[in-house]
Amino acid sequence: MRSGAAWLASAGPEEVDAFLSGLSGNALLALPWMFDFWALPHQLPPEGAWRTWVIMGGRGAGKTRAGAEWVRRQVEGAGPRDRGVARHLALVGETLDQAREVMVFGESGIIACTPPDRRPVWEATRRRLVWPNGAVAQVFSAHDPESLRGPQFDAAWADELAKWRRAEEAWDMLQFALRLGTHPRQVVTTTPRNVAVLKAMLDNPSTVVTHAPTEANRAYLAQSFLDEVQARYGGTRLGRQELEGVLLEDMEGALWSTAGLEAARVADVPELDRIVVALDPAVSGGRRSDECGIVVAGAVTRGDPRDWRAYVLEDASVRGRPTAWAEAAMAAMARHGAERLVAEVNQGGDLVEAVVRQVDPLVPFTALRAGRGKGLRAEPVAALYEQGRVHHLRGLGALEDQMCRMTAQGYRGSGSPDRLDALVWALTELILTPAARFRRPQMRTL
C-alpha cells in the first residue's frame, strides 16, 4: 500500500494539478496536517483490538513522528475543543530531558505535528501538555519508575524503550497505571535491542508490530547521512539492528556476541597465503530444504601456526537443488581465487563430491566428516575469535546471526546453522588442522 505522498511523488504534473485543484481552500490548508495521507504504511496504527503497538525500525525510520501522530489521533476530536478517545496520557522517555526535547518539542514531536488551532500548551513546572479540549499528557522518566506509581491513564507513548536502564521496572509501573477508559492503549517506538522486556512484549498476544528500515524514510533524510551510515555499518550485524531495525538476539551462553563480532570487523584484508571455500551441503533441494552453507575464508600462514590469522571474506550460502549449490560454490572459488573446496559429507557421503565434480571434475576437494556435535565443533573456532585471530569483512550479517545463537550445548535458533557449519569447516581447514599438526609430538633421534 502506497501513501498519498508516494502517489504525489510518482504522479505527473497534470495529475498533481488536477488533484490539488479539486480540493477546497480548507482542504488545502488541512492537507499538511493530514498524517494518514502522508504516512508510510509502518507509521499507521494496525487494525484490531490490540493493547500495545510496537513501532520497531532503524534510525531515522520515522518512529517518533508515528508516535506523535498517534498521540494526536487519541487526543483530538472533530473540532479543536471536541473530546478525543483519550484524555489522560503518559509520555515516557529514557530521561525527562529526552522526553521533552524529542517527544514534545522535537522536529517530529507532538507540538511540531499539531495544527495551530489544536496545539497543546507546555506547562514546564508541571511537566505536562494541555490541549484546548482539556486532554493532558504528563511526561515521565524511565529512570524513575516510582513516579508512575499513583497516576492513571487511558493512553501512553513510550519512546526508545529498548535502551531504558530500568526498563522492566518502568514498563511494569506503566502497565499498572494504564487503567482508565474502556480500552486503554499504548504505543512503543524503539530501535530494537536484545533486552528481555522488549522480547516479552513482542511475545504478548495483545501486541502488534510494524517494522521498517531506515531506507523506508529516505525521502526525509539527508543523502549524506544515508551514504555515511551505509558505508560504515551496511552489511554488519550492528547495521542490521540500527539500520534495518532487526531484533538480534545474543543467546545466553552463546559462543559469540555482537560486541565481539563488531570488534573482529575489518575494512581491508592483507595478502592471503591460502583461501578456501567451505560447503555444508543440503542434500535435498527445494524451498523447504535447509540452506546450503557456503563460506569463503582465507589466512595469512607465515611463521608459527599458532599465530596465523584468518579472514572471513564472503557468505555465499544458497537454498536450492544440489547442482545449484555446487555451482554457487564453484563461482565463489572463482571470485576469490580459492585453492580448495572443503565439504562436510556426513549426510550425502560420496554424493556430495559427485555433485561437485559434475560442475568441475578437476576441483581440489577435501571431504570432511563430523564426529562431534555442532557445539563441540564450534568451541575451538570460537576460541580463535577470543584470541583475536579471526576477522570479518562486512556483508556477513546472516552468518553472524547464527553465530550468536550457538552455544556449547548446541544451536538455539530455528532450522540448521548451515552458514555457521561452513564457517567452522573453513577455519578448521585453515587454522585448526595445521596447528594440531604443529603441536603433535615429534619423534626424537638419539
Sequence and secondary structure as in RCSB ss.txt:
>XXXX:A:sequence
MRSGAAWLASAGPEEVDAFLSGLSGNALLALPWMFDFWALPHQLPPEGAWRTWVIMGGRGAGKTRAGAEWVRRQV
EGAGPRDRGVARHLALVGETLDQAREVMVFGESGIIACTPPDRRPVWEATRRRLVWPNGAVAQVFSAHDPESLRG
PQFDAAWADELAKWRRAEEAWDMLQFALRLGTHPRQVVTTTPRNVAVLKAMLDNPSTVVTHAPTEANRAYLAQSF
LDEVQARYGGTRLGRQELEGVLLEDMEGALWSTAGLEAARVADVPELDRIVVALDPAVSGGRRSDECGIVVAGAV
TRGDPRDWRAYVLEDASVRGRPTAWAEAAMAAMARHGAERLVAEVNQGGDLVEAVVRQVDPLVPFTALRAGRGKG
LRAEPVAALYEQGRVHHLRGLGALEDQMCRMTAQGYRGSGSPDRLDALVWALTELILTPAARFRRPQMRTL
>XXXX:A:secstr
   HHHHHHHS HHHHHHHHHTS HHHHHHGGG HHHH  GGGS  SSS SEEEEEE TTSSHHHHHHHHHHHHH
B SSTTSB S SEEEEEESSHHHIIIIIISSTTSHHHHS GGG  EEEGGGTEEE TTS EEEEEETT GGGGSS
  BSEEEEESGGG TTHHHHHHHHHHHB  SSS EEEEEE     HHHHHHHHSTTEEEEEE GGGGGGGS HHH
HHHHHHHHTTSHHHHHHTT       TTBS  HHHHHHTB S     SEEEEEEE  SS STTS  BEEEEEEEE
  S GGG EEEEEEE  B S HHHHHHHHHHHHHHHT SEEEEE TTTTHHHHHHHHHH TT  EEEE   S HH
HHHHHHHHHHHTT EEE SS HHHHHHHTTEETTEE SSS  HHHHHHHHHHIIIIIHHHHHHHS      
